[in-house]
Amino acid sequence: MILLTGATGYLGRHLCHHLLDRGYRVTTLVRGRQEGMRARLAQALGPLGREPGVVEAFEGDITLPDCGLEAAVRRRLAREGVAAVIHCAGLTRFGSHLADEAQRHNLEGTRNVHALSRALDAGQFHHVSTAFVAGDASGTFDQEALDRGQGFHNPYEASKFAAELHLRQVHRAGEVLRIHRPSIVVGGHPLGLNQGASTVYTFLKALHFLRCCWRRDPGRMACWGVEEGETGLHLPMRVEGDPGLTVNLVSIDQVVEGIAASLDRPRPGLSSRTILGQDYTLERLRHEFSRAMGITGIRLVDAAAWREREMTPIERNFRRATASYLPYLRGSPRFPDCEKAAGWPVDPGRLARQFRRLLEDDRAGLGSQAMELLQVRGPEDYFHCLLDRRVGHSFLERIRFIDCRARFLVEDIPPFDRILHFRGGEVRYCDPDEREWDFCYRLDRPLFEAIVRGEEEIRRAFFAGRVRINGDKEAALKFGFLFDDHCRHLEQRVLEEVCA
């Protein structure tokens, strides 16, 4: 029996499928109640041809002691015997506003899963990390290396480094502990359509989004030189990046095969292994992606280009959408040739063509595409983007006359509870010790997400008893009217913001 965390995630679902093919019995932890667990497993495993019933799932949460498992479940797992624990769960997003969440999931979560593995007396512990624990280390970063005094580009890298450091500190002689460090994983299902995978797919999403904006309002886009050419959409856009820089893409099939194969070699001790695929220059990826998406006019430039000529609105918004990955367009760690990937080819052009077909079949509106592209999954993401003016700056311009402190209390795990000060077309978070507010909205996360996508309205939800308002109800309903109007016309607002 293998106890697998993260089975509903991108890598975890493929690993689960592969382990079942090899004849393992797979048990997993899933957040949520029984009915929701089954739905999440069905969504994850169904496209791979698996019924959720082939995996035994227990309600759990890696951020809690004992991973949230009931004592009876822990006793049963210990009695039946766990051959290995494979820890795939974690937060794989790069946003600076998610630093606390990254530590909670990637460091504390790893501590809890490893402690559970020991309590169950599991034969092996496998931790899925990332090659990018290398951070900004200079020179070649060997697969057994860890602390080279490097800095990190984002909270994700830092939290995965901290998790590995913890495992090294608590490892005991005789324990089997394997750390797997894949580079940029691509392929499989999903290809990145529903935030199951990001990295290179974010750039493809952004290009598709701009193409959809052109289709919706070619006149507005034409102001910035966008036009339909003989070989596709001509999109004159500079993207900052070093054309000769190489990035390593590894097939998800290679990653899951490597992890599963390591189960057959349970030698005691701690070891880490970097899983590399094939190197591609940024210029090669630019060419392949542009051709697959039917777009011309994109150029890679260095940072000096912005001093010579300022960014166009389209360039600025593309940069905002892909900002998390900018450090990887400027420099990349150097890894030794730890693996030969000849049997696991990666074709970036083919990946891009497959992904384009998925995007075009999806037919999501501009508003939904914008939220997906910016990875807006909840209030923390939405308000971070609002403060950063990646969303909603047309809304802020429309409410320049407003001066109010609005508290948003969104029921979630953990809950979101922040006060925002709207004044003169600007918005900021109030300091934690500033507890004065004019009105407070209290609602659950699914309703909040539906409101910001224009599918629900604050005022209607209030009169239906689904939003509770404390404080100045009149001011809250007036603010809600303006916010509802913005979200209700999200398609048009997005076009305004892309080109403004």
Legacy VTK file of the C-alpha trace (Angstrom):
# vtk DataFile Version 3.0
C-alpha trace
ASCII
DATASET POLYDATA
POINTS 500 float
0.000 0.000 0.000
1.228 3.476 -0.959
-0.015 6.519 0.927
-0.006 9.403 -1.576
-0.634 13.061 -0.825
-1.672 15.463 -3.582
-3.462 12.846 -5.697
-5.854 15.481 -7.084
-3.012 17.750 -8.222
-1.270 17.839 -11.587
1.691 15.605 -10.752
-0.141 13.561 -8.112
-2.939 12.380 -10.408
-0.451 11.105 -13.007
1.631 9.393 -10.343
-1.492 7.804 -8.854
-2.485 6.479 -12.291
1.028 5.087 -12.862
1.187 3.395 -9.448
-2.148 1.695 -10.068
-0.810 0.431 -13.405
2.159 -1.073 -11.557
-0.181 -2.963 -9.239
0.120 -0.858 -6.103
-2.802 -0.221 -3.795
-3.063 3.569 -3.458
-4.517 5.401 -0.480
-4.723 9.172 -0.423
-5.655 12.163 1.717
-8.118 14.653 0.276
-9.443 17.851 1.788
-13.216 18.149 2.137
-16.091 15.942 3.168
-16.744 12.530 1.650
-19.011 13.733 -1.162
-16.631 16.542 -2.138
-13.644 14.176 -1.945
-15.221 11.812 -4.449
-16.029 14.676 -6.804
-12.437 15.964 -6.685
-11.004 12.489 -7.280
-13.397 11.918 -10.179
-12.364 15.237 -11.733
-8.676 14.383 -11.318
-8.645 10.722 -12.348
-11.564 10.576 -14.792
-9.655 12.075 -17.756
-6.955 9.433 -17.179
-9.544 6.655 -17.475
-9.796 5.871 -13.763
-12.853 5.624 -11.554
-12.425 7.390 -8.192
-13.370 4.171 -6.401
-10.041 2.538 -7.314
-8.382 4.784 -4.740
-9.264 4.747 -1.055
-9.503 8.335 0.160
-9.545 9.680 3.687
-10.467 13.176 4.775
-7.237 14.944 5.653
-5.284 18.175 5.509
-1.487 18.243 5.464
-1.396 21.623 7.232
-2.823 20.016 10.408
-1.097 17.772 12.968
-1.406 14.098 11.982
-2.532 15.510 8.605
-6.018 15.830 10.080
-6.563 12.057 10.089
-8.809 10.584 12.757
-7.131 8.293 15.266
-9.119 5.280 14.001
-7.855 5.861 10.472
-4.246 6.161 11.651
-4.564 2.921 13.624
-6.005 1.138 10.596
-3.251 2.346 8.271
-0.574 1.285 10.765
-2.218 -2.118 11.185
-2.503 -2.785 7.441
1.018 -1.524 6.745
2.147 1.346 4.548
5.009 0.362 2.258
5.808 3.961 1.335
4.550 7.511 1.740
4.899 9.737 -1.334
4.415 13.405 -0.564
3.260 15.317 -3.663
0.882 17.813 -2.072
1.835 21.458 -1.771
1.322 24.970 -3.041
2.925 25.357 -6.483
2.286 29.051 -7.033
4.830 31.846 -7.026
2.966 35.000 -5.925
4.671 37.050 -3.214
1.321 37.536 -1.454
1.212 33.764 -0.879
4.405 33.602 1.202
2.595 32.539 4.389
0.506 29.991 2.495
3.619 28.559 0.832
5.276 28.057 4.219
2.107 26.555 5.666
1.658 24.033 2.851
5.193 23.319 1.706
7.146 23.470 4.981
4.600 22.744 7.722
2.811 20.308 5.416
6.032 18.383 4.802
6.751 18.281 8.536
3.289 16.864 9.216
3.388 14.261 6.436
6.869 13.087 7.441
5.808 12.829 11.091
2.771 10.803 10.020
5.012 8.524 7.960
7.092 7.790 11.047
4.017 7.236 13.203
2.756 4.688 10.659
6.197 3.063 10.508
6.169 3.396 6.714
9.006 1.643 4.922
9.960 4.606 2.710
9.365 8.347 2.540
9.479 10.102 -0.840
9.324 13.873 -1.060
8.601 15.645 -4.358
10.581 18.886 -4.373
11.793 21.002 -7.306
15.077 21.534 -9.136
14.603 25.230 -8.379
15.645 24.882 -4.743
18.837 26.012 -6.503
17.420 29.557 -6.429
19.981 32.015 -7.758
23.013 29.842 -6.946
25.952 30.426 -9.271
27.784 27.627 -11.021
26.505 24.077 -11.451
24.018 22.960 -8.798
24.668 19.286 -8.084
21.710 17.056 -7.293
23.003 16.305 -3.796
23.615 20.007 -3.062
21.184 22.116 -1.063
22.449 25.041 0.994
24.832 27.059 -1.145
23.904 30.395 0.431
21.554 31.064 -2.485
18.687 33.515 -2.567
15.278 32.713 -3.974
13.100 34.236 -6.677
9.782 33.602 -4.938
8.183 32.078 -1.810
7.666 28.754 -3.587
11.392 28.174 -4.074
12.139 29.316 -0.503
9.492 27.046 1.051
10.608 23.977 -0.915
14.209 24.670 0.154
13.076 24.937 3.788
11.190 21.631 3.508
14.265 19.831 2.188
16.416 21.389 4.905
13.982 20.142 7.551
14.039 16.595 6.169
17.836 16.561 6.235
17.850 17.769 9.835
15.395 15.125 11.125
16.578 12.184 9.022
17.656 9.175 11.073
20.144 6.474 10.181
18.412 3.492 8.637
15.457 5.463 7.247
14.737 5.401 3.523
14.224 9.012 2.458
14.221 10.016 -1.208
13.923 13.585 -2.521
12.867 14.020 -6.151
13.610 17.334 -7.908
11.962 17.660 -11.319
12.634 20.681 -13.501
9.729 22.279 -15.445
7.146 19.514 -15.862
5.013 19.476 -19.022
2.558 17.199 -20.783
-0.090 14.819 -19.543
-3.519 15.978 -18.422
-4.421 18.709 -17.904
-2.004 20.541 -20.137
-2.494 23.637 -18.007
-6.025 24.647 -18.941
-7.534 24.840 -15.472
-4.586 26.008 -13.375
-3.504 22.414 -12.856
-0.165 23.421 -14.351
1.300 26.825 -15.008
4.879 27.756 -16.043
5.131 27.686 -19.858
1.362 27.373 -20.219
0.881 30.800 -18.671
2.567 32.367 -21.697
0.318 30.390 -24.054
-2.763 31.437 -22.084
-1.674 35.063 -22.319
-1.209 34.864 -26.102
-4.589 33.192 -26.556
-6.190 35.835 -24.342
-4.780 38.650 -26.495
-6.022 36.885 -29.623
-9.524 36.732 -28.094
-9.331 40.441 -27.237
-8.542 41.121 -30.908
-11.523 39.090 -32.049
-13.794 40.925 -29.626
-12.653 44.471 -30.504
-10.117 44.677 -33.356
-10.485 48.466 -33.572
-9.293 48.993 -30.012
-6.341 46.612 -30.482
-5.435 48.137 -33.873
-4.450 51.343 -32.082
-1.350 49.453 -30.915
-0.409 47.958 -34.280
-2.246 44.651 -33.956
-3.541 43.415 -37.306
-4.464 40.260 -39.147
-1.558 39.305 -41.422
-1.030 36.707 -44.119
0.596 34.224 -41.717
-1.543 34.939 -38.660
-2.234 37.652 -36.147
0.554 40.246 -36.126
1.070 41.256 -32.503
3.990 43.708 -32.185
5.080 42.971 -28.627
8.407 42.965 -26.819
8.934 40.404 -24.063
11.891 40.723 -21.743
14.140 37.677 -21.876
17.556 36.395 -22.901
17.128 34.635 -26.288
20.103 32.336 -25.662
19.057 31.301 -22.155
18.106 27.630 -21.864
15.254 26.230 -19.814
14.773 22.552 -19.064
11.441 20.897 -19.857
10.786 17.405 -18.533
7.950 15.087 -19.535
5.554 14.203 -16.739
5.817 10.565 -17.879
9.542 10.650 -17.156
8.943 12.144 -13.707
6.318 9.633 -12.566
8.303 6.696 -13.977
11.386 7.879 -12.101
9.550 8.250 -8.794
7.781 4.900 -9.138
10.987 3.097 -10.130
12.732 4.409 -7.000
10.233 2.448 -4.882
11.966 -0.723 -6.085
15.328 0.379 -4.655
14.670 0.915 -0.919
18.268 1.324 0.218
18.486 3.001 3.650
19.713 6.572 3.702
18.847 10.007 2.362
19.393 10.925 -1.269
18.156 13.617 -3.620
17.846 13.298 -7.375
17.319 15.978 -10.007
15.027 14.852 -12.836
15.949 16.697 -16.016
14.484 16.553 -19.492
15.603 18.538 -22.528
17.074 22.049 -22.751
15.507 24.640 -25.046
16.568 28.212 -25.649
14.031 30.935 -25.008
14.321 31.896 -28.676
13.357 28.354 -29.699
10.360 28.418 -27.353
9.345 31.883 -28.607
9.449 30.616 -32.174
7.591 27.358 -31.480
4.917 28.979 -29.314
4.326 31.872 -31.713
3.986 29.555 -34.680
1.646 27.173 -32.842
-0.563 30.049 -31.670
-0.636 31.654 -35.142
0.995 34.884 -33.959
3.849 36.941 -35.396
5.646 40.053 -34.153
6.862 38.910 -30.717
10.497 39.747 -29.918
12.709 38.942 -26.935
14.515 42.032 -25.662
16.690 43.001 -22.713
15.680 45.397 -19.940
17.296 48.347 -21.760
14.467 48.230 -24.311
12.078 49.827 -21.821
14.393 52.806 -21.436
14.536 53.286 -25.185
10.762 53.132 -25.620
8.223 52.711 -22.853
5.892 49.730 -22.799
2.647 49.770 -24.724
-0.467 48.857 -22.708
-0.477 45.421 -24.324
3.175 44.830 -23.391
2.538 46.062 -19.869
-0.448 43.778 -19.326
1.336 40.763 -20.811
4.216 41.425 -18.424
1.834 41.717 -15.464
0.182 38.417 -16.357
3.527 36.583 -16.590
5.427 38.557 -13.920
5.982 35.531 -11.661
8.162 33.937 -14.317
10.257 36.974 -15.251
13.278 35.858 -13.142
13.426 32.631 -15.197
13.603 34.638 -18.428
16.668 36.495 -17.155
18.676 33.600 -15.736
18.442 29.913 -14.917
20.291 27.487 -12.626
22.851 25.196 -14.212
22.370 21.503 -13.534
24.691 18.589 -14.285
23.612 15.955 -16.788
21.966 13.779 -14.147
19.534 12.077 -16.500
19.397 11.272 -20.190
15.931 11.992 -21.503
16.293 10.455 -24.969
13.403 8.095 -24.288
11.144 10.894 -23.061
11.023 13.482 -25.849
9.417 16.869 -25.266
8.127 18.698 -28.358
7.273 22.292 -27.343
5.537 23.000 -30.660
3.292 19.974 -30.289
2.496 20.904 -26.671
1.522 24.402 -27.774
-0.702 23.134 -30.599
-2.487 20.713 -28.262
-2.965 23.442 -25.712
-4.335 25.862 -28.294
-6.974 23.306 -29.293
-8.003 22.924 -25.650
-8.244 26.689 -25.208
-10.350 27.132 -28.325
-12.666 24.276 -27.333
-13.086 25.789 -23.860
-14.638 29.021 -25.230
-14.347 30.841 -21.905
-15.219 34.548 -21.946
-12.611 37.286 -21.553
-13.481 37.830 -17.901
-13.017 34.163 -17.009
-9.840 34.010 -19.087
-8.405 37.030 -17.298
-9.132 35.534 -13.867
-7.632 32.203 -14.900
-4.572 33.840 -16.429
-3.905 35.787 -13.227
-4.625 32.648 -11.156
-7.368 34.362 -9.164
-8.720 31.591 -6.973
-10.049 33.459 -3.985
-10.162 36.786 -2.158
-6.440 36.840 -1.330
-5.602 36.561 -5.033
-8.289 38.962 -6.192
-7.429 41.789 -3.832
-3.701 41.312 -4.389
-4.328 41.828 -8.117
-6.620 44.789 -7.383
-3.980 46.504 -5.234
-1.405 45.760 -7.918
-3.796 47.106 -10.592
-3.686 43.881 -12.575
-7.477 43.755 -12.321
-10.106 46.372 -11.638
-8.212 49.589 -12.339
-11.164 50.798 -14.449
-13.368 50.190 -11.380
-11.040 52.234 -9.186
-11.145 55.084 -11.711
-14.959 55.044 -11.609
-15.097 55.321 -7.804
-12.617 58.169 -7.352
-15.272 60.071 -5.401
-15.543 57.336 -2.741
-13.753 57.352 0.608
-14.651 54.302 2.671
-13.204 51.406 4.623
-14.755 48.108 3.566
-14.170 44.918 5.506
-14.390 41.627 3.619
-14.832 38.547 5.805
-14.811 35.512 3.527
-15.377 32.133 5.130
-12.656 29.784 3.937
-9.807 27.628 5.291
-8.167 29.775 6.531
-10.717 32.625 6.504
-9.948 35.873 4.692
-10.528 38.912 6.906
-9.098 42.223 5.704
-10.102 45.884 5.642
-9.543 47.827 2.429
-9.484 51.607 2.243
-10.879 52.987 -1.035
-10.043 56.647 -1.556
-9.510 58.890 -4.580
-9.299 56.009 -7.038
-6.706 54.176 -4.938
-7.002 51.194 -2.637
-4.800 49.831 0.118
-4.988 47.266 2.877
-5.407 48.817 6.308
-2.773 47.873 8.860
-3.803 44.985 11.148
-4.059 47.351 14.115
-6.517 49.571 12.188
-9.802 47.952 13.133
-12.214 50.728 12.170
-14.412 50.093 9.161
-17.561 51.593 7.667
-19.222 48.362 6.629
-18.474 44.658 6.516
-19.483 41.991 4.002
-19.593 38.416 5.317
-19.954 35.633 2.740
-18.484 32.297 1.698
-15.708 31.797 -0.841
-17.783 30.246 -3.685
-20.160 33.230 -3.585
-17.244 35.690 -3.554
-15.721 34.006 -6.607
-19.074 34.089 -8.422
-19.450 37.825 -7.663
-16.051 38.846 -9.020
-16.783 36.858 -12.181
-20.079 38.684 -12.689
-22.187 35.579 -12.088
-23.750 36.860 -8.836
-24.417 40.291 -7.323
-23.691 41.549 -3.812
-27.037 43.312 -3.461
-29.168 40.407 -4.650
-27.212 37.992 -2.495
-27.764 40.295 0.496
-31.534 40.399 0.018
-31.492 36.619 -0.421
-29.697 36.249 2.915
-26.459 34.941 1.405
-24.379 38.025 2.235
-24.503 39.510 5.724
-23.753 43.220 6.094
-22.723 44.915 9.328
-22.174 48.616 9.850
-23.487 51.217 7.413
-25.813 49.109 5.260
-26.764 52.014 2.993
-23.115 52.740 2.143
-22.436 49.007 1.697
-25.319 48.601 -0.746
-24.235 51.668 -2.755
-20.672 50.367 -2.944
-22.059 46.946 -3.832
-24.068 48.487 -6.695
-20.916 49.996 -8.207
-18.905 46.816 -7.729
-21.711 44.685 -9.198
-21.879 46.979 -12.219
-18.151 46.566 -12.822
-18.248 42.772 -12.515
-21.469 42.447 -14.526
-19.728 44.132 -17.482
-16.457 42.318 -16.913
-15.924 41.493 -20.591
-15.966 45.162 -21.586
-13.943 46.234 -18.552
-11.223 43.729 -19.405
-10.919 45.135 -22.926
-10.655 48.651 -21.516
-7.939 47.603 -19.091
-5.864 45.652 -21.625
-5.580 48.615 -23.978
-5.774 51.583 -21.571
LINES 1 501
500 0 1 2 3 4 5 6 7 8 9 10 11 12 13 14 15 16 17 18 19 20 21 22 23 24 25 26 27 28 29 30 31 32 33 34 35 36 37 38 39 40 41 42 43 44 45 46 47 48 49 50 51 52 53 54 55 56 57 58 59 60 61 62 63 64 65 66 67 68 69 70 71 72 73 74 75 76 77 78 79 80 81 82 83 84 85 86 87 88 89 90 91 92 93 94 95 96 97 98 99 100 101 102 103 104 105 106 107 108 109 110 111 112 113 114 115 116 117 118 119 120 121 122 123 124 125 126 127 128 129 130 131 132 133 134 135 136 137 138 139 140 141 142 143 144 145 146 147 148 149 150 151 152 153 154 155 156 157 158 159 160 161 162 163 164 165 166 167 168 169 170 171 172 173 174 175 176 177 178 179 180 181 182 183 184 185 186 187 188 189 190 191 192 193 194 195 196 197 198 199 200 201 202 203 204 205 206 207 208 209 210 211 212 213 214 215 216 217 218 219 220 221 222 223 224 225 226 227 228 229 230 231 232 233 234 235 236 237 238 239 240 241 242 243 244 245 246 247 248 249 250 251 252 253 254 255 256 257 258 259 260 261 262 263 264 265 266 267 268 269 270 271 272 273 274 275 276 277 278 279 280 281 282 283 284 285 286 287 288 289 290 291 292 293 294 295 296 297 298 299 300 301 302 303 304 305 306 307 308 309 310 311 312 313 314 315 316 317 318 319 320 321 322 323 324 325 326 327 328 329 330 331 332 333 334 335 336 337 338 339 340 341 342 343 344 345 346 347 348 349 350 351 352 353 354 355 356 357 358 359 360 361 362 363 364 365 366 367 368 369 370 371 372 373 374 375 376 377 378 379 380 381 382 383 384 385 386 387 388 389 390 391 392 393 394 395 396 397 398 399 400 401 402 403 404 405 406 407 408 409 410 411 412 413 414 415 416 417 418 419 420 421 422 423 424 425 426 427 428 429 430 431 432 433 434 435 436 437 438 439 440 441 442 443 444 445 446 447 448 449 450 451 452 453 454 455 456 457 458 459 460 461 462 463 464 465 466 467 468 469 470 471 472 473 474 475 476 477 478 479 480 481 482 483 484 485 486 487 488 489 490 491 492 493 494 495 496 497 498 499
